[in-house]
Amino acid sequence: MTDTAFGRGTCEPPFKSAGGHLMAPDTAHGYLSEGGPHLGDMPNIHVPESGALEVEVMTRVADMRAQLFDDDGAAVVIHSGADDYRSQPSGAAGPRIACGVIVEQVE
């Protein structure tokens, strides 16, 4: 996949530094959108009162080395609200409230 827009592996508040969704050209945001989802779209998460969350998520990312571990890296961004899975460009999910840089774990 050569024509793909990538985010960045930086997380400076308010987290706009992470860039946009990982996406292929001519795709829409959201699982319920015609022409969607973006490669980097993920489902909503629900954090329990304890604040401890463990989650496993499948995405459409096909080549992690090329799409996530490129020269400028990638990040996961959490929004304040639920994604409606159709509004553009980010599901009407509200402001970004958390961000984490994705790092490759080499053994």
C-alpha positions in Angstrom: 0.0 0.0 0.0 1.8 3.0 -1.2 -0.9 5.7 -1.3 -1.8 5.7 2.4 -2.1 8.6 4.8 -0.3 8.1 8.1 -0.5 9.6 11.5 2.6 10.3 13.5 4.3 8.8 16.6 4.0 12.0 18.7 1.7 12.7 21.6 1.9 16.4 22.6 -1.4 17.6 24.2 -4.0 18.3 22.9 -2.7 15.3 20.8 -3.2 16.9 17.4 0.5 16.1 16.9 -0.5 12.5 16.3 -2.1 13.5 13.0 -5.1 11.9 11.4 -6.4 8.4 11.0 -4.4 5.8 9.2 -6.4 5.5 6.0 -6.2 4.5 2.3 -7.3 7.1 -0.3 -11.0 7.4 -1.0 -12.1 5.8 2.2 -14.5 7.1 4.8 -14.3 7.0 8.6 -16.5 4.5 10.4 -17.7 1.0 10.3 -21.2 2.1 9.3 -20.1 4.5 6.5 -20.4 3.6 2.9 -16.7 3.5 1.8 -15.5 2.9 5.3 -13.8 2.1 7.5 -10.4 3.7 7.6 -7.5 1.3 8.1 -6.9 2.7 11.6 -10.6 2.8 12.7 -11.1 0.9 16.0 -14.2 0.1 18.0 -15.3 2.0 21.0 -13.8 1.0 24.3 -15.6 1.0 27.7 -13.4 1.7 30.7 -14.6 0.1 33.9 -14.8 2.2 37.1 -11.5 0.7 38.3 -9.9 2.5 35.4 -8.0 -0.7 34.4 -8.6 -1.7 30.8 -7.2 -4.6 28.8 -8.3 -4.7 25.2 -7.4 -6.6 22.0 -8.5 -4.9 18.8 -8.4 -6.0 15.2 -7.9 -3.4 12.5 -7.4 -3.4 8.8 -3.7 -2.6 9.1 -2.0 -5.1 6.8 1.7 -4.1 6.9 2.6 -2.9 10.3 6.2 -2.2 9.4 5.3 0.0 6.5 2.1 1.5 8.0 3.0 2.0 11.7 6.8 1.7 12.1 7.8 4.1 9.3 10.2 7.0 9.9 7.6 9.2 11.8 5.9 6.4 13.7 2.3 6.1 14.8 0.1 6.6 17.8 -3.2 5.5 19.3 -5.6 8.3 20.2 -8.5 8.1 22.6 -11.4 10.6 22.3 -13.7 11.7 25.1 -16.9 10.3 23.7 -18.3 7.4 21.8 -17.6 7.1 18.0 -20.9 7.0 16.1 -19.1 5.0 13.4 -20.3 7.2 10.5 -19.7 11.0 11.1 -16.7 12.5 9.3 -13.8 12.7 10.0 -13.7 11.1 13.4 -17.1 9.8 14.4 -18.3 12.9 16.4 -16.3 11.4 19.3 -15.3 14.6 20.9 -11.9 16.0 21.8 -8.8 13.9 22.0 -8.1 13.1 25.7 -5.3 10.5 25.6 -2.6 9.4 23.3 0.1 6.7 23.2 3.0 6.2 20.8 3.1 2.7 19.2 6.5 1.1 19.5 7.8 -2.0 17.9 8.9 -4.6 20.4 12.0 -6.3 19.2 13.1 -9.5 21.0 
